[in-house]
Amino acid sequence: MDLFVLSRPREILVVEDSAADTKMVLWALDKNKRGKSVVTLIDGEQVMAYLRRRCDGFLPDLMLLDLNLPKKDGWQVLAECKADPRLRCIPIVAFSTTQLPSDVRRCYELGANSFVCKPFELVEFQRAIGLIEDYWLRLSLAAG
């Protein structure tokens, strides 16, 4: 049973420029049939335009953010979101292939709520997405 119930579907914003990774994230999210909507965007400029259009209404309940994006990278998106009082409450999970300690540290310094390295094995990828979703959309009572 969910601890926190909303009258609207929870929204996950998936920011990923790799079509293959997007497909895997959507597949993994689909395995968990909880009511949610998923929006996918492929570059940082799209993300900021989307969020700024929505900042007076409902914001995403969770953002899965790749760091290597075209036009405006994930680092810039993260920094801008966490610097904007209207957007900083969005939980942002950096979801990247990097395992460099300096990259992980930089994400947290910029305000990421979590950092998860993308698993290469399909089962582990699905498990990671499921755990992220369970925590941020079910267990954690994020500001909404």
N, C-alpha and C positions, 0 to 999 in steps of 0.2 A: 504494500500500500504506500502511495506517495505521501510524504510528510507535508508537502506544500502543493496546493492545488490552485491552478489558475483557471479563469473562465475562458481563456483563449489558449490555443495550442502554443506550446513553447517553441521559440524560433532559434534555430542554429544557423549562424552565418558561417559558411565554409569559404575561406579565401585561399584558393589554390590555382596555380596556373597550369599544372600538369593534369591533362585530361585523364590519364591513367590513375593518378592518385585521387582525383575527384571521384572517379567511378568507384574506387575502392572505399572511400569514405562513405559515399551514398549507399553502397551495398552493406557496409557494416552498420550504418544507422538504420537501414531498413530491417535488419535482423531483430532489432528491438522495436516492437510495435507500439510503443507509447505514442500518444498524440503529440505530434510536433510538426512544424514546417521547417523546411530546409531551403535556404537561399544560397546559391553559389555565385561567386564573383571571381574574376581571374587576375585583376591587378589592383594595386593600391589606390589609384585614382578613382576607380569604380567604387571601392569600399568607402572612401571618405565622402564621395558624392551621395552614396546611398545612405550613409549614417547621418549626414547633415540634413537630408530631406526628412529623415525620421526622428530627429532629435527632440521634436516637440510632441511626439506620440510615443508609441511603443518601440522600444529598442530591442535588438536581439538579446535573447537570454544567455547566449553563449557565442563566442567567436572562436573558430579554429583557424589559426593564422599561420600560413606558410611564411617563411622569412624571405625566400628568394622569389620575388615577384617582379614583373615588368612595370615600367613607368614610375611607380612609387613602391619601394620595397617594403617588406613586412616590418622592418625596423622602424621606418618612418611612420607607417600606419600605427604601430604600437605607441610610439612616442606622441603622435598627435592625439590619439584617443585618450591616453592617460593624462595629457596636458589640458584637455577640454573638460570643464566641469560637467557638461551635459552628457559626455560619452564615457567618462572614466569609470562609471559603475558597471560597464559591460565586462563580464568575466572574459578574459582573453587567454586562451591556451595556445602558446607557440607550439606548432606541430611541424617539426622539421627533421631533416635527415642528419643535420649536424650533431656531432657529439663533443665538439670542442668546449672545454670548460669555460673559455673566454666568451663564447657565444651564449652559453647558458647564463653566465653571470650578467652579461650585457642585457639579456632579455629581462631578467629580474630587476636590474637597475632601471630599466625603462618602464617597469610597472607591470610586466606580465604576471598574471595570476598563477600560471603554471607553465612548465616546459615539458613536453613529451617528445622523445625521439621516435620518429616513424619506424616501426618495425618492418623488416623486410619479408618475413614469413606471413602469409595470408591469415593464418589462425591467430597469430600474435597481433596483427594489425586490427583484426576484428575485436579481439579482446581489449586492446588499448582504447579503441573508440567506444566500446561498451562501458569501460570503466570511467572514461571521461564523461560520457553522457550520464551515467548513474550518479556520479559525484555532483556534477554541476547542475543537472536538471532535476535531480530527485533528492539527494541528501542535503546538499548545500542550500541554504536559504539566502540566495543572492538578492541584492536590491533590485526591485523590479519596477 
